[in-house]
Amino acid sequence: MAREESVMTVVRCPTCDRPVEWTEASRWRPFCSERCKLIDLGAWAAEKHAIPGEIIETEDGPKRDRGERDDD
């Protein structure tokens, strides 16, 4: 019988770059810890991260479209 070898996937924490095993035991994946997860969440909340969108002209000058939709 052939023996199957399992290869564990390891990713880097997006906040601190530590290796993180991609398993059920890695509670905060892809982050290494709750702290790194919260640092990343705070960066999104402070608008340090953004998903690119088209630049739209407004009366106040050009702004990025945040992808908001008016589904009415």
N, CA, C and O atoms as a GROMACS GRO file, in nm:
protein
  288
    1MET      N    1   0.083  -0.119   0.000
    1MET     CA    2   0.000   0.000   0.000
    1MET      C    3   0.087   0.124   0.000
    1MET      O    4   0.190   0.131   0.067
    2ALA      N    5   0.044   0.221  -0.075
    2ALA     CA    6   0.116   0.348  -0.080
    2ALA      C    7   0.081   0.432   0.042
    2ALA      O    8  -0.036   0.442   0.080
    3ARG      N    9   0.181   0.492   0.100
    3ARG     CA   10   0.159   0.577   0.216
    3ARG      C   11   0.136   0.721   0.171
    3ARG      O   12   0.216   0.778   0.096
    4GLU      N   13   0.025   0.777   0.217
    4GLU     CA   14  -0.003   0.916   0.182
    4GLU      C   15   0.068   1.007   0.281
    4GLU      O   16   0.059   0.988   0.402
    5GLU      N   17   0.137   1.105   0.228
    5GLU     CA   18   0.202   1.202   0.314
    5GLU      C   19   0.121   1.331   0.308
    5GLU      O   20   0.094   1.384   0.201
    6SER      N   21   0.084   1.379   0.425
    6SER     CA   22   0.009   1.503   0.427
    6SER      C   23   0.108   1.620   0.434
    6SER      O   24   0.203   1.619   0.511
    7VAL      N   25   0.080   1.718   0.351
    7VAL     CA   26   0.164   1.837   0.348
    7VAL      C   27   0.087   1.947   0.419
    7VAL      O   28  -0.024   1.981   0.380
    8MET      N   29   0.147   2.001   0.522
    8MET     CA   30   0.081   2.107   0.597
    8MET      C   31   0.106   2.241   0.528
    8MET      O   32   0.219   2.275   0.495
    9THR      N   33  -0.002   2.314   0.508
    9THR     CA   34   0.010   2.445   0.448
    9THR      C   35   0.050   2.545   0.555
    9THR      O   36  -0.010   2.550   0.663
   10VAL      N   37   0.150   2.625   0.525
   10VAL     CA   38   0.196   2.729   0.616
   10VAL      C   39   0.188   2.861   0.541
   10VAL      O   40   0.239   2.874   0.430
   11VAL      N   41   0.124   2.959   0.605
   11VAL     CA   42   0.113   3.093   0.546
   11VAL      C   43   0.183   3.192   0.641
   11VAL      O   44   0.217   3.157   0.754
   12ARG      N   45   0.203   3.311   0.594
   12ARG     CA   46   0.263   3.416   0.677
   12ARG      C   47   0.154   3.507   0.731
   12ARG      O   48   0.062   3.544   0.658
   13CYS      N   49   0.164   3.542   0.857
   13CYS     CA   50   0.069   3.634   0.919
   13CYS      C   51   0.077   3.768   0.844
   13CYS      O   52   0.187   3.822   0.827
   14PRO      N   53  -0.036   3.822   0.797
   14PRO     CA   54  -0.033   3.947   0.721
   14PRO      C   55   0.014   4.066   0.804
   14PRO      O   56   0.055   4.168   0.748
   15THR      N   57   0.010   4.056   0.936
   15THR     CA   58   0.049   4.168   1.021
   15THR      C   59   0.196   4.163   1.061
   15THR      O   60   0.268   4.262   1.047
   16CYS      N   61   0.242   4.048   1.111
   16CYS     CA   62   0.379   4.040   1.164
   16CYS      C   63   0.472   3.948   1.086
   16CYS      O   64   0.592   3.941   1.114
   17ASP      N   65   0.418   3.877   0.988
   17ASP     CA   66   0.495   3.789   0.899
   17ASP      C   67   0.543   3.660   0.966
   17ASP      O   68   0.630   3.592   0.911
   18ARG      N   69   0.488   3.624   1.082
   18ARG     CA   70   0.522   3.496   1.144
   18ARG      C   71   0.456   3.383   1.067
   18ARG      O   72   0.350   3.403   1.009
   19PRO      N   73   0.517   3.265   1.066
   19PRO     CA   74   0.453   3.151   0.999
   19PRO      C   75   0.331   3.102   1.078
   19PRO      O   76   0.332   3.097   1.201
   20VAL      N   77   0.225   3.068   1.004
   20VAL     CA   78   0.101   3.020   1.065
   20VAL      C   79   0.061   2.891   0.993
   20VAL      O   80   0.048   2.889   0.871
   21GLU      N   81   0.043   2.783   1.068
   21GLU     CA   82  -0.003   2.657   1.010
   21GLU      C   83  -0.151   2.670   0.978
   21GLU      O   84  -0.229   2.712   1.064
   22TRP      N   85  -0.190   2.634   0.858
   22TRP     CA   86  -0.330   2.643   0.816
   22TRP      C   87  -0.402   2.516   0.858
   22TRP      O   88  -0.422   2.425   0.778
   23THR      N   89  -0.440   2.511   0.987
   23THR     CA   90  -0.511   2.395   1.041
   23THR      C   91  -0.625   2.444   1.128
   23THR      O   92  -0.634   2.562   1.159
   24GLU      N   93  -0.711   2.350   1.168
   24GLU     CA   94  -0.822   2.382   1.259
   24GLU      C   95  -0.770   2.439   1.390
   24GLU      O   96  -0.838   2.520   1.454
   25ALA      N   97  -0.652   2.397   1.431
   25ALA     CA   98  -0.594   2.442   1.557
   25ALA      C   99  -0.549   2.589   1.553
   25ALA      O  100  -0.532   2.652   1.658
   26SER      N  101  -0.529   2.641   1.433
   26SER     CA  102  -0.486   2.781   1.418
   26SER      C  103  -0.610   2.870   1.422
   26SER      O  104  -0.666   2.904   1.318
   27ARG      N  105  -0.650   2.906   1.541
   27ARG     CA  106  -0.776   2.974   1.565
   27ARG      C  107  -0.789   3.108   1.490
   27ARG      O  108  -0.898   3.143   1.446
   28TRP      N  109  -0.681   3.180   1.476
   28TRP     CA  110  -0.689   3.316   1.419
   28TRP      C  111  -0.642   3.322   1.273
   28TRP      O  112  -0.622   3.431   1.220
   29ARG      N  113  -0.625   3.208   1.208
   29ARG     CA  114  -0.571   3.209   1.071
   29ARG      C  115  -0.647   3.304   0.980
   29ARG      O  116  -0.770   3.310   0.992
   30PRO      N  117  -0.586   3.377   0.893
   30PRO     CA  118  -0.444   3.370   0.857
   30PRO      C  119  -0.352   3.446   0.951
   30PRO      O  120  -0.232   3.456   0.925
   31PHE      N  121  -0.405   3.499   1.061
   31PHE     CA  122  -0.322   3.571   1.157
   31PHE      C  123  -0.266   3.473   1.259
   31PHE      O  124  -0.320   3.365   1.281
   32CYS      N  125  -0.154   3.513   1.323
   32CYS     CA  126  -0.093   3.426   1.422
   32CYS      C  127  -0.159   3.442   1.558
   32CYS      O  128  -0.146   3.353   1.642
   33SER      N  129  -0.229   3.552   1.581
   33SER     CA  130  -0.288   3.576   1.713
   33SER      C  131  -0.407   3.671   1.700
   33SER      O  132  -0.428   3.734   1.597
   34GLU      N  133  -0.483   3.680   1.808
   34GLU     CA  134  -0.594   3.774   1.811
   34GLU      C  135  -0.541   3.917   1.800
   34GLU      O  136  -0.604   4.001   1.736
   35ARG      N  137  -0.427   3.944   1.862
   35ARG     CA  138  -0.367   4.077   1.856
   35ARG      C  139  -0.342   4.119   1.711
   35ARG      O  140  -0.378   4.230   1.672
   36CYS      N  141  -0.280   4.033   1.631
   36CYS     CA  142  -0.252   4.066   1.491
   36CYS      C  143  -0.383   4.084   1.414
   36CYS      O  144  -0.392   4.171   1.327
   37LYS      N  145  -0.482   4.003   1.444
   37LYS     CA  146  -0.613   4.016   1.378
   37LYS      C  147  -0.673   4.153   1.410
   37LYS      O  148  -0.725   4.219   1.320
   38LEU      N  149  -0.668   4.194   1.535
   38LEU     CA  150  -0.725   4.323   1.574
   38LEU      C  151  -0.646   4.442   1.519
   38LEU      O  152  -0.705   4.545   1.488
   39ILE      N  153  -0.516   4.428   1.507
   39ILE     CA  154  -0.435   4.534   1.444
   39ILE      C  155  -0.480   4.552   1.300
   39ILE      O  156  -0.497   4.666   1.254
   40ASP      N  157  -0.501   4.442   1.228
   40ASP     CA  158  -0.546   4.449   1.089
   40ASP      C  159  -0.687   4.509   1.080
   40ASP      O  160  -0.713   4.592   0.993
   41LEU      N  161  -0.777   4.467   1.168
   41LEU     CA  162  -0.912   4.521   1.169
   41LEU      C  163  -0.910   4.672   1.194
   41LEU      O  164  -0.983   4.746   1.130
   42GLY      N  165  -0.825   4.716   1.287
   42GLY     CA  166  -0.812   4.858   1.315
   42GLY      C  167  -0.761   4.937   1.195
   42GLY      O  168  -0.804   5.050   1.172
   43ALA      N  169  -0.671   4.877   1.118
   43ALA     CA  170  -0.620   4.944   0.998
   43ALA      C  171  -0.730   4.961   0.896
   43ALA      O  172  -0.738   5.065   0.830
   44TRP      N  173  -0.816   4.861   0.881
   44TRP     CA  174  -0.931   4.874   0.788
   44TRP      C  175  -1.026   4.982   0.839
   44TRP      O  176  -1.075   5.064   0.761
   45ALA      N  177  -1.054   4.983   0.971
   45ALA     CA  178  -1.147   5.081   1.028
   45ALA      C  179  -1.093   5.223   1.015
   45ALA      O  180  -1.170   5.318   0.998
   46ALA      N  181  -0.960   5.238   1.022
   46ALA     CA  182  -0.898   5.370   1.008
   46ALA      C  183  -0.875   5.407   0.861
   46ALA      O  184  -0.815   5.510   0.831
   47GLU      N  185  -0.923   5.322   0.771
   47GLU     CA  186  -0.910   5.341   0.627
   47GLU      C  187  -0.766   5.345   0.579
   47GLU      O  188  -0.734   5.413   0.482
   48LYS      N  189  -0.678   5.272   0.649
   48LYS     CA  190  -0.540   5.257   0.602
   48LYS      C  191  -0.532   5.152   0.492
   48LYS      O  192  -0.438   5.152   0.412
   49HIS      N  193  -0.631   5.064   0.487
   49HIS     CA  194  -0.646   4.965   0.379
   49HIS      C  195  -0.772   5.000   0.303
   49HIS      O  196  -0.869   5.048   0.362
   50ALA      N  197  -0.772   4.976   0.175
   50ALA     CA  198  -0.893   4.999   0.095
   50ALA      C  199  -0.889   4.909  -0.027
   50ALA      O  200  -0.782   4.876  -0.079
   51ILE      N  201  -1.004   4.872  -0.072
   51ILE     CA  202  -1.017   4.798  -0.197
   51ILE      C  203  -1.028   4.902  -0.307
   51ILE      O  204  -1.113   4.990  -0.299
   52PRO      N  205  -0.943   4.895  -0.409
   52PRO     CA  206  -0.944   4.999  -0.511
   52PRO      C  207  -1.078   5.009  -0.583
   52PRO      O  208  -1.146   4.909  -0.606
   53GLY      N  209  -1.114   5.129  -0.616
   53GLY     CA  210  -1.236   5.156  -0.690
   53GLY      C  211  -1.211   5.269  -0.787
   53GLY      O  212  -1.101   5.325  -0.792
   54GLU      N  213  -1.310   5.302  -0.863
   54GLU     CA  214  -1.295   5.411  -0.959
   54GLU      C  215  -1.299   5.545  -0.886
   54GLU      O  216  -1.366   5.559  -0.784
   55ILE      N  217  -1.226   5.642  -0.939
   55ILE     CA  218  -1.229   5.777  -0.884
   55ILE      C  219  -1.353   5.847  -0.939
   55ILE      O  220  -1.375   5.849  -1.060
   56ILE      N  221  -1.433   5.905  -0.849
   56ILE     CA  222  -1.553   5.975  -0.892
   56ILE      C  223  -1.540   6.123  -0.854
   56ILE      O  224  -1.481   6.156  -0.752
   57GLU      N  225  -1.595   6.208  -0.935
   57GLU     CA  226  -1.590   6.351  -0.910
   57GLU      C  227  -1.710   6.390  -0.823
   57GLU      O  228  -1.823   6.348  -0.848
   58THR      N  229  -1.684   6.471  -0.722
   58THR     CA  230  -1.790   6.525  -0.637
   58THR      C  231  -1.770   6.676  -0.627
   58THR      O  232  -1.671   6.729  -0.677
   59GLU      N  233  -1.862   6.743  -0.565
   59GLU     CA  234  -1.849   6.887  -0.547
   59GLU      C  235  -1.726   6.921  -0.463
   59GLU      O  236  -1.667   7.028  -0.477
   60ASP      N  237  -1.687   6.829  -0.374
   60ASP     CA  238  -1.571   6.850  -0.287
   60ASP      C  239  -1.440   6.808  -0.353
   60ASP      O  240  -1.334   6.821  -0.291
   61GLY      N  241  -1.445   6.760  -0.474
   61GLY     CA  242  -1.325   6.713  -0.543
   61GLY      C  243  -1.333   6.564  -0.567
   61GLY      O  244  -1.432   6.499  -0.531
   62PRO      N  245  -1.228   6.507  -0.629
   62PRO     CA  246  -1.230   6.364  -0.661
   62PRO      C  247  -1.225   6.278  -0.535
   62PRO      O  248  -1.152   6.309  -0.440
   63LYS      N  249  -1.302   6.170  -0.534
   63LYS     CA  250  -1.304   6.072  -0.426
   63LYS      C  251  -1.309   5.934  -0.487
   63LYS      O  252  -1.354   5.915  -0.600
   64ARG      N  253  -1.263   5.838  -0.410
   64ARG     CA  254  -1.269   5.700  -0.456
   64ARG      C  255  -1.406   5.644  -0.430
   64ARG      O  256  -1.466   5.667  -0.325
   65ASP      N  257  -1.457   5.568  -0.529
   65ASP     CA  258  -1.583   5.496  -0.512
   65ASP      C  259  -1.558   5.382  -0.415
   65ASP      O  260  -1.467   5.302  -0.437
   66ARG      N  261  -1.634   5.372  -0.310
   66ARG     CA  262  -1.616   5.269  -0.209
   66ARG      C  263  -1.698   5.144  -0.240
   66ARG      O  264  -1.709   5.054  -0.157
   67GLY      N  265  -1.755   5.138  -0.358
   67GLY     CA  266  -1.830   5.019  -0.395
   67GLY      C  267  -1.970   5.016  -0.338
   67GLY      O  268  -2.038   4.914  -0.345
   68GLU      N  269  -2.014   5.127  -0.280
   68GLU     CA  270  -2.150   5.130  -0.225
   68GLU      C  271  -2.249   5.129  -0.339
   68GLU      O  272  -2.228   5.193  -0.442
   69ARG      N  273  -2.356   5.056  -0.319
   69ARG     CA  274  -2.456   5.042  -0.424
   69ARG      C  275  -2.589   5.095  -0.377
   69ARG      O  276  -2.624   5.086  -0.260
   70ASP      N  277  -2.663   5.150  -0.469
   70ASP     CA  278  -2.799   5.195  -0.440
   70ASP      C  279  -2.891   5.096  -0.509
   70ASP      O  280  -2.918   5.108  -0.628
   71ASP      N  281  -2.940   4.996  -0.432
   71ASP     CA  282  -3.020   4.888  -0.490
   71ASP      C  283  -3.168   4.918  -0.493
   71ASP      O  284  -3.248   4.826  -0.510
   72ASP      N  285  -3.208   5.045  -0.478
   72ASP     CA  286  -3.351   5.079  -0.479
   72ASP      C  287  -3.410   5.057  -0.616
   72ASP      O  288  -3.529   5.080  -0.636
   0.00000   0.00000   0.00000
